[in-house]
Amino acid sequence: MYGLQQPPSPVSQSTLPPADTTGLPAVLNPALLKSARQIYRTYYEVHPEDTQRPIGIAISTKTHRGKLIFGDRPVLLPNECFIPLNQIEPGLH
């Protein structure tokens, strides 16, 4: 144990918004949410036959480019955040 250090986290905790009791960010950037909704809408316009529902979208905080995530646990790059589907869908109806 002596001399061993934890590797630095790729995302500093001070850069993340405060989390609620579910572990999700309390407030998302409205521009990111808008981009995520557009990505979601575009995907289903292009693939109307796809019946599998994603769990959310991994989106770049810098470029606002993203992709739908269909697995259980998304693996994010350092400049990405995850927006769950339940935060995307309410604005679409």
Backbone bond lengths (Angstrom), bond angles and torsions (degrees), N, CA, C in turn:
res aa  C-N    CA-C-N  psi(-1)  N-CA   C-N-CA  omega(-1)  CA-C   N-CA-C  phi
1 M - - - 1.430 - - 1.530 112.17 -
2 Y 1.310 117.56 -27.05 1.453 119.64 -178.97 1.508 110.17 -70.66
3 G 1.320 116.89 133.59 1.439 121.72 176.06 1.525 114.34 84.91
4 L 1.331 117.64 -9.10 1.450 120.12 178.41 1.523 109.85 -88.27
5 Q 1.290 115.09 135.41 1.455 119.90 178.42 1.513 109.16 -125.02
6 Q 1.324 115.35 151.67 1.456 120.85 174.47 1.519 108.61 -71.40
7 P 1.341 118.55 138.32 1.467 119.30 175.06 1.524 109.08 -65.43
8 P 1.324 117.19 148.29 1.461 118.62 -179.41 1.517 111.22 -64.68
9 S 1.306 115.72 143.39 1.457 121.78 177.70 1.517 108.77 -69.38
10 P 1.358 118.73 139.06 1.467 119.74 -179.76 1.527 112.20 -66.79
11 V 1.332 117.75 -22.51 1.463 121.51 178.69 1.506 108.12 -121.77
12 S 1.297 117.28 120.87 1.455 121.39 178.06 1.514 109.54 -67.75
13 Q 1.318 117.03 136.06 1.457 120.78 179.20 1.521 111.79 -61.01
14 S 1.329 118.00 -26.96 1.455 120.03 -178.72 1.522 112.24 -72.73
15 T 1.346 118.17 -15.89 1.458 120.34 -179.89 1.516 112.30 -91.18
16 L 1.323 117.78 -8.56 1.449 120.72 -179.39 1.525 110.72 -90.42
17 P 1.342 117.27 145.52 1.457 118.45 174.44 1.519 109.81 -68.14
18 P 1.329 118.34 158.59 1.463 119.69 -179.66 1.522 110.38 -62.38
19 A 1.325 116.51 142.47 1.459 121.26 -178.70 1.515 110.23 -94.47
20 D 1.341 116.32 147.31 1.451 120.08 174.11 1.522 107.88 -89.43
21 T 1.332 117.78 -168.87 1.461 120.47 -175.14 1.519 112.66 -70.76
22 T 1.329 119.03 -15.15 1.458 120.76 178.07 1.519 111.37 -86.32
23 G 1.329 118.10 -7.50 1.446 121.52 -179.12 1.509 113.31 87.73
24 L 1.328 118.49 1.46 1.455 122.30 178.85 1.518 109.43 -92.82
25 P 1.328 117.82 153.19 1.458 119.28 176.41 1.521 110.69 -59.24
26 A 1.326 116.98 139.71 1.458 121.20 -178.00 1.525 110.96 -70.55
27 V 1.321 117.88 -37.66 1.454 121.56 -177.81 1.523 108.46 -133.82
28 L 1.323 115.47 129.56 1.461 120.13 176.57 1.519 109.09 -102.05
29 N 1.290 115.39 151.10 1.454 121.66 174.88 1.536 107.77 -60.84
30 P 1.341 118.62 122.91 1.465 120.62 -178.19 1.529 113.32 -58.81
31 A 1.322 117.78 -33.42 1.463 120.63 178.63 1.530 110.48 -67.62
32 L 1.337 117.72 -38.09 1.463 120.85 177.11 1.521 110.63 -66.46
33 L 1.320 116.55 -41.58 1.453 121.01 179.24 1.534 110.77 -63.21
34 K 1.316 117.00 -41.65 1.462 121.51 177.71 1.527 110.56 -62.23
35 S 1.335 116.94 -44.20 1.468 121.20 178.38 1.519 110.89 -63.55
36 A 1.334 117.10 -41.69 1.467 121.29 179.72 1.530 110.20 -62.49
37 R 1.333 117.20 -41.46 1.461 120.14 178.30 1.526 111.13 -63.57
38 Q 1.325 116.78 -39.01 1.465 120.41 179.23 1.531 110.96 -66.82
39 I 1.322 117.04 -41.08 1.466 121.45 177.36 1.525 109.91 -61.10
40 Y 1.328 116.15 -45.66 1.466 121.96 179.65 1.527 110.47 -61.40
41 R 1.314 117.35 -47.53 1.464 123.00 -179.36 1.536 110.79 -62.10
42 T 1.311 116.53 -46.66 1.462 121.18 -179.08 1.525 111.42 -62.11
43 Y 1.334 116.70 -42.64 1.458 119.87 179.91 1.522 110.80 -57.43
44 Y 1.327 117.06 -46.44 1.460 119.53 -177.34 1.522 113.74 -77.77
45 E 1.314 118.67 -17.55 1.471 120.51 171.29 1.532 109.77 -73.32
46 V 1.326 116.20 -37.07 1.467 121.71 -179.34 1.528 111.54 -80.23
47 H 1.341 117.35 -32.05 1.472 122.64 -177.17 1.532 110.37 -122.65
48 P 1.339 118.93 64.61 1.473 119.45 -176.25 1.531 113.66 -66.48
49 E 1.336 117.64 -21.76 1.463 120.92 -179.02 1.531 112.60 -79.73
50 D 1.314 117.99 -12.49 1.467 121.95 -177.56 1.530 109.76 -73.48
51 T 1.338 115.54 116.84 1.463 119.96 -178.69 1.520 113.15 -99.88
52 Q 1.321 117.71 -9.08 1.465 120.62 179.43 1.522 109.71 -73.09
53 R 1.342 116.58 129.65 1.460 120.78 -179.70 1.527 109.97 -92.03
54 P 1.317 117.51 134.75 1.460 120.18 176.72 1.529 110.04 -76.40
55 I 1.324 116.38 163.66 1.461 120.05 174.36 1.522 110.48 -89.34
56 G 1.334 116.25 -16.18 1.458 120.53 179.56 1.512 110.72 164.99
57 I 1.331 114.20 -163.19 1.459 120.68 -178.31 1.523 109.51 -130.32
58 A 1.334 115.96 133.57 1.469 121.88 169.94 1.518 105.37 -92.16
59 I 1.330 116.94 124.43 1.460 120.67 -173.97 1.520 110.82 -134.17
60 S 1.308 115.66 140.89 1.463 121.32 178.79 1.519 109.36 -74.46
61 T 1.300 116.66 130.85 1.468 120.52 178.68 1.516 111.59 -74.86
62 K 1.331 117.03 -14.55 1.467 120.43 -179.86 1.523 112.28 -95.81
63 T 1.339 117.56 -47.30 1.462 120.88 -174.15 1.524 113.40 -100.44
64 H 1.328 117.54 -14.75 1.465 124.55 -176.78 1.526 112.22 63.91
65 R 1.317 117.12 20.45 1.457 121.46 172.29 1.517 107.56 -89.94
66 G 1.316 116.33 143.73 1.454 118.41 -177.95 1.508 112.57 -156.12
67 K 1.327 114.77 179.06 1.460 120.56 177.94 1.516 109.43 -145.87
68 L 1.313 114.31 150.57 1.448 120.57 178.58 1.519 109.55 -70.51
69 I 1.318 115.68 142.79 1.460 122.34 179.98 1.523 107.77 -112.57
70 F 1.334 116.20 124.79 1.453 121.74 -177.86 1.528 112.38 -109.32
71 G 1.318 118.44 -9.76 1.466 121.39 -178.42 1.517 112.56 -81.14
72 D 1.309 115.70 -170.23 1.461 121.29 -179.01 1.522 113.04 -82.06
73 R 1.319 116.58 -44.84 1.463 120.83 -175.15 1.520 109.28 -133.61
74 P 1.318 117.32 113.84 1.468 118.95 -178.00 1.525 111.79 -72.26
75 V 1.309 115.33 145.50 1.456 121.97 172.59 1.523 105.87 -105.20
76 L 1.319 116.11 119.78 1.456 121.00 -173.98 1.519 112.11 -105.89
77 L 1.319 115.40 146.43 1.454 121.52 171.83 1.530 108.03 -78.12
78 P 1.329 118.64 163.80 1.471 120.53 -175.60 1.530 114.92 -56.39
79 N 1.326 119.55 -31.98 1.464 121.00 -178.67 1.523 112.73 -100.16
80 E 1.327 117.82 20.41 1.451 121.43 -179.80 1.524 110.88 -111.17
81 C 1.319 114.41 154.45 1.451 119.38 169.83 1.525 107.31 -130.88
82 F 1.331 115.90 162.63 1.453 121.53 -179.39 1.520 108.42 -108.91
83 I 1.339 115.24 130.33 1.454 120.43 176.43 1.525 106.95 -115.30
84 P 1.337 117.39 113.66 1.461 120.10 -178.17 1.528 111.75 -67.85
85 L 1.314 115.42 153.49 1.458 121.46 -176.27 1.528 112.42 -59.29
86 N 1.325 117.86 -34.04 1.467 119.58 -178.58 1.527 112.41 -65.88
87 Q 1.329 118.47 -17.84 1.460 121.03 175.86 1.534 111.48 -92.68
88 I 1.318 116.39 -14.50 1.458 121.69 179.96 1.530 110.88 -91.01
89 E 1.309 116.72 -45.63 1.459 121.50 -173.19 1.522 116.03 -63.89
90 P 1.333 121.98 -39.16 1.461 119.60 -176.55 1.529 114.05 -55.77
91 G 1.312 118.65 -33.06 1.459 121.48 179.76 1.518 113.77 -80.14
92 L 1.317 117.67 -5.96 1.463 120.77 -177.67 1.527 112.66 -93.86
93 H 1.306 117.75 -17.13 1.468 120.27 -175.95 1.500 111.92 -98.86
